[in-house]
Amino acid sequence: MSIVTRQITQLVDQIDTAMTTLADLMAEPDHVDFHSVRADFIRLEKTMNAKAYVDASFAWLAERSDAGRLVGSSRPIDFLITALGLSWQEAVDRVGRGEGLFTTPVVPPMPTPEPEADESAEETRQRERRLREEEQRRREQDEKAQREARDQARKVAAEKQKIIRQELRTLNEHSSPSRAVLQAEAMKEAGHRSPEDLRVWLRRKVTNANAAGRQPDGRKDRLAGHKKRALRLGTQDTDGNVSISGSLPADVAAMLTAALAPGLRPGANTEVPDDKDKRSRAQRAVDQLSVLLSRLLSDESPKSRQGVGSVVVSMTTKDVEEMTADSRFLSNTGHLLSALDILTLGAAAYDLGVLHDVQGQPLALGRTKRTASLYQRLALFAYEGLCACGTCDGAMIHAHVHHIMPWARGGVTDLEYLTLECPPHHADNNDNQDGAGGMGHMVKDPESGRAGWQPPGGGPIQFNDTELQEYSAGAKIRARSKPPGPIVSPPADNPKPGPTGLFDLPTGG
């Protein structure tokens, strides 16, 4: 053990003891005199600012060390999520802050100059030398700025560091000044600005830097905004609504504005008279967007889309019988829909028997086809709801159908040998099932018939028992049935358990 490692261990032990003792002392806050300890807690808060710096440093270290392998993943961020119990957003933020503070800044290379008319070879060489000197100057400037940012970051709270990172994300590639320089300036400003004021100040600086930026050839980057186009859907709130954020290029914004315009007038998309329409302009815009999306999804036949671009809801017959206004049902997009949501979508107009092949489509394809059919995907959705790995919340609409026994090793495309995995977890599945690289693999539990992740070193199968998964029809059926016996890993020489549970399907009509 190195001296540094030993010191870190000792310091963490001291911090752990101190925070445990402090928590015990504050267990009865009414026994503590506020005025006697307020200065101490102000000092503690400033001291804890260094924790944000340490967090970013450790996240960068985890990324550099390929720490994801320790939890069976190719992505270091999964180590932070699993081992530290962080949310995906917090893990992403720590890694991003670590990269900004410790990864050597990348300076766009200056172009090799083309000889100009009537220019001698020596003059061309001199001009190229000046460009290389300018490139080196920028590199040294950015590295110096990054060192200054690191020094300041020790005293800046995590909240302010997150604001700095968020605002710098809108910076163009060829901004002037550069990202490293603006980061150093922002860290200094953070010392005497409130979080809200820091955001406003930095946003103005970024706007000016983008406007002043030029490509190495001296021209303005006309595609700078287009490169930053993005659209993000947030998670559902307590009312079931989802926030939208992003950045649209001007042409897309123009089309969206034009498409929404017909629905903004009072009375649009409703039978209510114009003068009785109490919806706000913003509410009418949402209703118009709903109309546009409904038209888009109905333009193509479900057969041609093979389920892509369709909204599918998982429910049991008991759900239908006991449905109330407060009932929520899992959709293939990962959103929980109410009965009103389903009616609004028009889903009540269709009947589809997921688990009974009335359409003549084979649910057991054997070796005749590698790709799962639409009906098999629907059956997997009904049973699993989402990605079957651990604590994952990857929606079915983005998931891959995975062969428990790899196709290359003789696996068959039958339901009892299939499961759902999100793209990242699918990429991490060790098809050789030998634990190489610290990577686990998907298996079927012979007792319950459920698919789960088998850690590379063996041990209990890790099922997806998240709250969201509990909304799937399969989970509801399992909850009403007899609890399964002890979880037993399938023998290595018997990777093909027989059909069980929900997938023990009838063969006749």
N, C-alpha and C positions, 0 to 999 in steps of 0.2 A: 504494500500500500504506500503510495507516494505521500509526501508531506502535505501537499495541497488537498488530496483526498481525505487524509486523516483530519486536517483542520476543518474541512467542510462537515465531516461526520460529527465532530465535537461541537461545532457551532449549531448544527441542526438539533442536536441533543439539548443544548442549552436553550435554544428558542422554544423547542417543544415543552421543556420543563417550565420555562417562564410563562408561556401562553396558557398552559394548563393551570398553573397557579393563579394567574391573573383572572382566568375565567371563573375559578373557584371563588376568588375574592369578590367578583362582580355578580355572583349568583343571587345575591340579595341586594340589589342596587339601592333600596331604601335605607340600607345601613351605611351607605357611603355618603360623605359630605361632598357635594358637587364642587363647591368653591375651593376645597382643599386639593382636589385631584384634577381639575380642569386643565391646568398647565401640563400635567403629566400626559393627559390624553391628547392634547394638541401636539406634544412632542412625539407621542407614539404614532399618530397619524402621519407626521412627516417622516418618521423612521420607516413606516410601512411603504412609503413611496419606493424605497429601494427594492421591495418585493417585486414590483412590476419590472424592474430592470433584471432581476435575477430570473424571473419567469421567462422573459424574452431570451435571455442567454441560454437557459436550460432547453427551451424549445428549439433553438438553433442547434444546440449540441445534439439533441435527440434526432433532428433531421439529418445532420451530418453523419451520425452514427448508425443510420438505417434502423432506428429503434422499433419500427413497425414489426420487424421480424420476431420480436419478443412476444408479440400478441397474435402471431399468425397472419400478418398483413404486410403488403409491399409498401404501404404508406406510413411514414413516421407519425403522421398526425393521429393515426389510430392508437398509437401507444399513449399519447397524451389523453385521448378520450377514455381509453380503457383503464390505464394505470392510475391516472390522476382524477378520473371521474369528471372531466370537463365536458361541456357542451361542444358540439361541432364548431359553433361560432367562436367560442372562447379559444379553442385550440387553434383555429385558423388565425385568429388575431395575434396570439402569442408567436406563432411561427412567422407571420408577416412582420411583426415588430422585430423579431430576432434577425430576420433577413435584412431589414433596413439598417440595423445597428452593426451587424457583424459580417455580412457578405460584402465582399469588395465591390464598390460601385462599378457599373458597366457604363463606359463612355462610348457613345456611338462613334465608330471609326471615321476619320476624315477621308474623303474620296481621293483616289490617285488622280492627279490632274492630267487632263489631256493637253498636249502641246498646242499653244495658241499660234495664230498666224504670225509669221516673221519673228518667232521666238527661238532663240538659240537653245541648244541642249543644256548649257550651263544655267540659263535663266529658268528652264523647266525644272532642273534639279533644285535650284534655290527656292522656287515656289513650292515644290514638294516638301522641302526641308522645313519651310515655315509652317506648312499644314501639320507636319508631324510634331513640330514644337508646340503648336497650338493644342493638338490632341493630348500631348504629354502634360501641358499646363492644366488642361481641364481635368485630367486624371488626378494630378496632384492636388488640385483644388478640391475635388470631390472627396478624396481620401482624407484630407485635412478636416473638411466639414464633417465627415462621418465620425472622426475621432472626437470632435467637439460635441457632436450630438450624443455620443456615448457618455461623455463626462456629465452632460446636463441631464441625461435620462435617469441617472441615479437619484435625482431629486424631484422627478416629475411623476405624479400619480398615474395609475393605470388608466383612469378615465380620460385624462388629457392625452396620454400616449395613443389611446384608441382613436380619439378625435383627429390627431395628427395623421395617423395612418389612413383613416377614412378619407380625409380631405385630399391627401397626396395621391390617392388612387385615381383622381380625375386629372392628374397632371399628364400633359402630352409628352411623347418620347423626346422631342427636341425643344423642351421648354427652356426658358432663360430667365432666372437662374435654374440650375438643375435640381433634381429631387434631393440630392444629398445636401445641397446648400440650403434649400428651403426647410428641410428637416432640422438642420442645426439651428436656423433662425427661430423656427417654431418651438423647439425645446427651450430656448432662452426666453421667448415670450411667455411660455407656459408658467414660468415662475411668478409672474405678476398679473396674469389675466385669468378671469373665471373661465370655466369650460365653455360657456356660451359665447363669451367674447373672443376666446381663442379660435373657435370655429369660424366666426364671422371674419376675424382678422386674416386667418389662413386662407379662407375661401377667396378673399379679395387678392391675396398674394398669388394664389394659383391661377386665378383668372388673368392677372397681368402677365404672369410668366408664360402662360399659353399664348397670349397675344404677341408677346415679344419673341417667342421661339422661332427659330429658323433651322432648316435642314442644313447639312454640311455644305451644300452647294449654294447656300444663301437664300433659297426660296422657302416660302411658308408652306408647311405641310397641309395641303388642302383636304387630306383624308384623315386628319387627326381626330375629328369628332366621330367619323364613321368607325374608326378602329375601336372606339370605346363604347359602341352600342351594346346595350344589355337590357334584359328584362328578367325580373325576379319576382316570384310569388312567395310570400311569407307563409308562416304557419297559421292555422286557424286560431282565432281568439275565442273567448268564452261564449260569444254569440254565434260562432260558426263562420264568421266573416274572415276573409283573407286579404291582407294588404298587398299592394302591388308597388314595386319601385323599379327604377331603371333609367335608361337614357336612350332616347330615340334620335336617329339621324333626321334631319329636317324633312327629307322626302317621305319617310315613314310617318312622321308626325303630321305632315300635311294630309296624307291619305287617311290617317285615323281621324283627324279633325273633320275632314269632308264626310267620312262614313258615319260619324256620330251626329253630325249636324241635323239630319232629318228627324232625329228622335228627341231633340232638345226643346222643341216647341211644346207648350201645354196641350195635353190631349193625345200626344203621339203614343203609339203602342198601347193604347188603353181604350176602353169603351166609355170612360168617364168624359163628360162634356168639358171643353176647354176651360171654362170658367170655374169648374169644380175640381180641377186637377190640383191637388195639394202637394204633389211631389216637388222637391227642389230640382234645380237644374242639374246638380250632380247626380241625383237619383235617376233622373230621366236619361242621363248619359249611360249609367249602368244598364238600364233597361234596354237601351238601344244596342249596347254592346252584346247583351244576351241575345237579341234578335239576330244580329250579324253572325254570331257564333253558331246559333241554331241553324241558320241557312247554310253556313259553310259545312256543317257536319251532316246535313241532309242532302247536299248536292250529289254526293257519291253514295253508291249502294254499300251497305255493310259488307257484302260479299267481296267487292273490289278492295275495300279497306282492310279486310281480314281482322277487324276489331280495332285497328289503329285509328285514333280519333273518335272512339266511342266511349261513353261513360257507362260503366257497369257497376251494379250495386249487389253486394252480397247480403242475403238474408235467408232465414229458414221459414218454413210454413208456420211455425209457432210465432215468429216475429210478426208475420202478417196478421195472425189472429189476435195478438196482444198489442198491436201498434197503437201508440198514442202520439200526441203532438210533440212530446219530449223524446220520442224514440230517435236513435241515431244509427245509421247504417254505413258500413265501410264501403267506399268506392274504389275502383281500380286506380284512381289518381291519388289515393291516400287521404282524401278528404272525407269527413263524416257528414252525411247528408240526412236531413230530417225528412219526414213524410211530405211536407210542403215542398222541399227542394226536389224530391223525386217527381212529384206531380208537375212542378214547374218545368222540369226537364222533359216531361212527356213520357217518362219511363212506364207509367201505369198503363199506357196504351199497348204494351207489348208483353207477351208471355214467352219465356225462354227456360226450358228445363235443362239446367246445366248438367245435372248428374244422370240424366236419362236420355239416351241417344235417339230421339224421335226423328231426327233429320237424316239418319242413315250414315252419319259421319263416324268413322271408326275411332274409338277411344284407345284401343290397343293397336298400335301400328307396327309393333315388333321391330324387325330390321328392314322393313319396307320403306321407311322414311325416317331421316334423321331429325328433321324439324318437327316440333310438336304442332298439332293442329290447333285451330282457333278454339275448338270445343275442349281440348285438353287444357289449354291455357285458362279457359273459363272455369273448368273443374278445379284446377290448382288454385285459382284465386278464391273460389268458394271455400276450399279447405284451409288454405294458408293465409290468405288475405294480402300478404306482402312478402318481402324477402324473408326467408326462413332462418337467416343467420342471427344468432344472439340477440342483441338489443337494437338491431337495425330497423329503421322505419322506411326503407326504400319501397316506394309505391309499385304496385303490380304493373302499371302501365309502362314503367321503365325497366322492368325486370327481365332477365333471361331465363329460359327454361333449361335447367341443368340436368344432365344424365348422372344419376348417382353412380352407376357403373359406366365409365367413359365409353362413348360410342366407339372410339378407336380400339377398345379392349373387348368389344363384343356386346356393349350395352344396348338395350332395346328401348324404343320410344313408347313405353307403356306407362300408364299413370303411376303404378306402384313403384316405378324406378325413376320418377321425375320429381323435381322440386323447383321452387322459384329462388333466384338469387339476383340481387342488384348487380349492375356491371362491376363495381369495385370488388365485391365479395366473390363474384364469379371468376374474376381475373386472378384472385388469390387462392382459388381452390387447387389443391395439390392432387392432380388426377392420378399420380402414381401411388398416392396414399401411403407414402413411406416417411412422412414427417420431414423431408428434406427442406432446408432453408427456413425451418421454423414454421412451415405452412401446414395447416390442417386441411380437412376435407369434409364434404357432406356425406352423411349416412342416414339410413332409416333405422329407427329404433324398433326392434322386433316385437316389443311388448305393446307399444301404443300405435305403431305405424307412422309416427310423425318423423319428419325429416329434421335434422339438426346438424350442428357443426361439431366434428370430432377434433379435439385439440391434437397437435402433433405428437405429444407425449402420452396419449391415451387419456383415460379418466372419463368422467361423466359427459354425456352428450349435452351440448349447450343449445337449448331450444329458444326460439323467439317467443317469449312470454310477455312482451311489452303490452301496455295498456291498449294501444291501437290495434294490435293483433287480436285482442280479446273481442273486438267487434266483428270478426269474420264469422261466417256461418259455421265453419268447422270448429272453431273455438267454442261457440255456443253449444254445439251438439256434444262436444267432449265434456263440457261442464255439466251437462244433464245426465251423462252416462256414468257408469261405475268408474271411480278413480283408477288409473293404470297402476300396475305393480311397480316394483323398483326399476329404475332406469339401468339397463344393461347394454353395454356396447356390443355391437354385432361382432362375431368372430371374424378374424382377418381372412379366413379361408371360405367364408360364406357371406359375400357382400350382397346377395340377392334375397332379401326376405320376401316371403309370399305376400299377396294382397291382404290388407287388413283395413279395419275401420271404414271410413267413408268411401274408400276406393274399392271396396268389395262389391262391385257393381253387378247388376243383373245383365244378362246377355240378350234377353228377349225384349220385345216391345211391351 
